[in-house]
Amino acid sequence: MTGKRGIGVALGSLALIATCLGWAPPAGADPHGGHAHGWPVTCQGLENTSYRPGLTLTPQRVGIRAVASYVCSDRPGHTVAATGDVVGVSPESTCLALDTPRGHEVVRYGDGSVSEIDYVTGQAGRVLGVNTVRLSGVVVKGRDKGAAAERNIELAPTGLPVGCLTPEGVRQAGGVVQLRIVP
């Protein structure tokens, strides 16, 4: 394809890709922080989590910091890239389980909108070396303010089981994450 037609097709393709990646505001966006269509936002991606101090066999208060990369859908046929930055705490955590984690997440969508979520309840478990965490909360600021949010994470800590026996403990984990925001 050369000439004007080829250039037109290429530019149209780039515009379509840019819209899919969230480089353009979504149609129907509400300039006051929500989106007009009322669809849930569903995000899936990968997460890297760090623990300070590291997880050991002794229960202790642990600070949690996580960075997530998402692909989100806010209506049928529309996706947007997003990142999540989570700061949280788990009051009595060990290598064997996180204890009632809570936190705050800032989700930055590729279209420029932002959602801030407070996770006020959390449940965690461990099965076959994988930590499963479920957080529930509310969007407190920005896009979809007032909507319910649920976050599910499956993390495989690095350095198990030897890291649990060291004074530093297990400091890192990585895995998959799902976020759902329901207006």
N, C-alpha and C positions, 0 to 999 in steps of 0.2 A: 504494500500500500504506500503509494507516494502521492505527492500533490496535496491539494486542499482537502480532499476527502480523507486521506490518511491522517492528516494533521487533525482534522475534526474528530475522527474516531479516537485518536490518541488522547486528545484533550478531554473528550467525553468520558473515556475510560479513567483518566486521572481524577476527574471530578467525582465519579462514582466511587473510586477507591478512597478518596479523601473523605467523602460523606460516611462511608462504612467504617473508617477508622476514627471517626469522631472529630475530624478537623473542621467540620462545618456544624453550625447549630442544628439540632434535629427539628424537623417540621413539627409544629404543635407545641413547641417548648413554651413554658410559662416563664415570662421574664421575672417573676417574683419568687422563683426558687423551686417550683414543682414542674410537672409536665401535665399538659391539659388532658391527655387521653386516659389517665387513670390506670394504666397497666402496671403490674408489678415490675420492678427492676430485678433481673436475675443475672448474677455475675459468677463466673468460674475462673479459676486461675491457680497460680502457684504462689507459695509463701515461704519466706525465710524468717525464722524466729530466733531470737537470742534471749537468754535468761541471765539475770544478774541478781544475786550470785548464782553460780551454776547449780543445777539439780544434783543432789546427793541422796544418800539414804536417810538423812536426818531431815525431818520436817522443818521448813523455814519459809519466811516471807520472801517471795521471789518477784522481782520486777521483770516484766515481759515487754519486748519490743519486737514488732513484726512489720515486714514490708511485703505487700502483695502486689502482683501484677494480674489484672483481671481482663476478661472480655465480657462485656455486659450487654444485655438485651433489654430495652425498655418498651418495646412493642414488637409485634410480629414483623420479621424481616429486617429489623434495624439493630445493628450492633455498634458498640463504641468501646474503645480501649479505656481502661481506668487503672489507677494505682490506689492502694490503700496503705496508710501509715497508722499502725496501731500501737498504743502505749497502754499497758495494763499491769495488773498485779494479781498474784495468787497467794493467799495468806499462809497456807501450810502445805507447800509443795515438796515433793520428793521425786526421785527418778521413777518411782512406781506410779505416781499420779499427780496431776495438778489438782488443787483444791479450790473449788468455787471461784474460778477466774472472773475478773471484771476488767473493763477497759473502755477506751475511747478511740474511735477510728475516724480519720479524715480520708474520704474517698474523693479523688480528683478525676473527673471524667475528661476524656479527650476533647469534648466539646466546650470545655472551660467551666462547666458547672461543678459545684462542690457539695457534698453531703457530709455533715458531722454527726456521728452516731455515738451515743452512750450505751454501752452494754452493761446492764444492771444485774443480770443473772447469768450464771454460767454453770455448766456441768462438764465434767471431764472423766474419762476412763482410759484404761490401757488394755489393749488386746494384742497378743502376739508381738509385743515390742512397739506397737503404734499407739501414740496418744491421740485420742479422739476428743475434741472439744466442741461444745455447742454453746454459743453465746446468744442471748436475746436482749433486745433493747429498743431504743427509739431514736429516730432522726431528730436531733435537737436544733439543727441549724442548716440553712441552705436548701438545696434541691430536696423535695419530698419531706420538708419539715413536718413533724408530727406522725410520720408513717412508722409502722412497726418494722423492725429489722431482725434478721436471724442470720447467724454466721456459723458455719460448720467447717472444722479444720481437722485434717488427718495428718499428723506429723510423725516422722521417723527421726528421733534424736540421733545425732552423730556421736560416736564414742561409747555406745553401750556395749557390754555391761561394765567394761573396765573404767570408763569415765565416772561412773557413779561412786567408785571407791577412792577417787582422788580428792584432795582438798579443793581443787578448782571445780570439780563436778562437771556435768554435761552443760555446755554453754550454747549449743546450737541445735537447731532442728529445721528440717525442710519438709514440705509436703504440698498437698492440694487443699484448696479452700473454695467454699461456695458462700455467696452472700445473696440474700433475698430481702428486698425492701417492698413492703406491701402498703400502698397508700390507703 
